[in-house]
Amino acid sequence: PVMCGHWFSVLSSDDEASAVCGEHAHRCVIPAGFLFDIRCFREVEGVVSTSRPETWFSGFKGYAWETVVCQTCVRHLGWRFTGPSTFYGLIGSALSERRSAA
């Protein structure tokens, strides 16, 4: 499973990975100059939006974005994008894919 890297709550799965603009992973720079490696998913659970949809500096033409955080620990996990489709761009370094011991 794909989990919050701090709280380890399940957010999504590799089955929900989505290609946006032909790629699952993207490198994005936000106006403040921070660089994020994000992974795109169709469905994500356990997150809440902390902003209103905004089209300024979207990174994905035709999409609005809103910030999402883990509903348990309130850490910033990425963004929800809405437009021609809806997807989540989750910050790779904010995630964990821990596997249970077999």
Secondary structure, DSSP 4 states (H G I P E B T S, - for coil): -EEETTT--EEE-GGGB--BTTBSEEEEE-TTS-EEEEEEES---SEEE-S--B-TT-SSTT-EEEEEEETTT--EEEEEEESSSEEEEEEGGGEE------
